[in-house]
Amino acid sequence: MTILANVSVYAFPEVVLVSSIPVFSIIVRYNLIESGLMRKHWANIWSVLAPWVVAIPFYTGNILCCVVL
């Protein structure tokens, strides 16, 4: 049981953060288009592509641990 608990504790932040990016992307894209700030093409870039480009470096090093903990 301790192995499962350890895996769960370390996997939880990554699973929660990765799964929340698509939901927030949809919300941000909709808000950018509806407010008239951007057209569909640019809203897709800033709401879908940009969060992944920013998030991936955090997953490759110790930065995520510093931010989460």
Backbone torsions as a table, in degrees:
resi	resn	phi	psi	omega
1	MET	NA	-30.9	-178.5
2	THR	-68.4	-31.7	178.1
3	ILE	-66.8	-44.4	177.9
4	LEU	-62.7	-40.1	178.7
5	ALA	-64.6	-43.0	179.5
6	ASN	-64.7	-43.1	178.4
7	VAL	-62.9	-42.2	-180.0
8	SER	-63.1	-42.5	-178.9
9	VAL	-63.9	-42.1	-178.7
10	TYR	-79.1	-28.4	-178.5
11	ALA	-82.9	-25.3	-174.3
12	PHE	-56.4	-50.6	-178.7
13	PRO	-60.2	-41.9	-179.5
14	GLU	-65.5	-43.3	-178.9
15	VAL	-64.6	-43.5	-179.2
16	VAL	-67.0	-44.6	-178.2
17	LEU	-68.2	-43.5	-178.8
18	VAL	-67.5	-38.8	-178.7
19	SER	-74.4	-20.0	-179.6
20	SER	-83.2	-21.5	-177.7
21	ILE	-61.6	-46.7	178.9
22	PRO	-62.3	-37.1	179.9
23	VAL	-65.1	-47.5	179.1
24	PHE	-66.9	-31.7	177.4
25	SER	-62.3	-43.3	179.2
26	ILE	-63.7	-43.7	-178.8
27	ILE	-65.4	-45.9	-179.2
28	VAL	-65.0	-43.3	179.0
29	ARG	-59.2	-46.6	179.7
30	TYR	-60.9	-44.9	-179.4
31	ASN	-64.8	-39.8	179.1
32	LEU	-65.1	-40.1	179.9
33	ILE	-72.0	-46.5	-177.0
34	GLU	-67.2	-32.2	179.3
35	SER	-78.3	-13.4	179.5
36	GLY	82.8	9.9	179.5
37	LEU	-71.0	-35.0	-177.6
38	MET	-141.8	156.9	172.1
39	ARG	-83.2	173.0	-173.4
40	LYS	-57.4	-42.9	-178.1
41	HIS	-60.9	-51.0	-178.2
42	TRP	-71.1	-33.8	176.5
43	ALA	-63.4	-38.3	176.0
44	ASN	-63.3	-42.6	-179.8
45	ILE	-63.8	-48.8	-175.6
46	TRP	-75.5	-26.2	-177.8
47	SER	-96.6	-25.3	-177.0
48	VAL	-107.8	-50.2	-175.5
49	LEU	-76.3	-46.3	-175.8
50	ALA	-60.0	-43.7	178.5
51	PRO	-60.8	-37.2	178.1
52	TRP	-68.9	-39.7	179.4
53	VAL	-63.8	-36.3	178.8
54	VAL	-77.2	-37.9	-174.1
55	ALA	-75.3	-35.5	-174.5
56	ILE	-59.9	-42.0	177.8
57	PRO	-61.3	-29.5	178.4
58	PHE	-68.4	-27.4	-178.6
59	TYR	-82.8	-12.2	-175.5
60	THR	-97.9	-0.1	-178.2
61	GLY	-146.2	-160.5	-178.1
62	ASN	-87.1	-0.9	-177.5
63	ILE	-61.9	-40.7	179.6
64	LEU	-60.0	-42.0	179.3
65	CYS	-62.8	-38.6	179.0
66	CYS	-67.7	-37.2	-178.6
67	VAL	-74.9	-45.1	-176.3
68	VAL	-73.3	-42.0	-177.4
69	LEU	-87.7	NA	NA
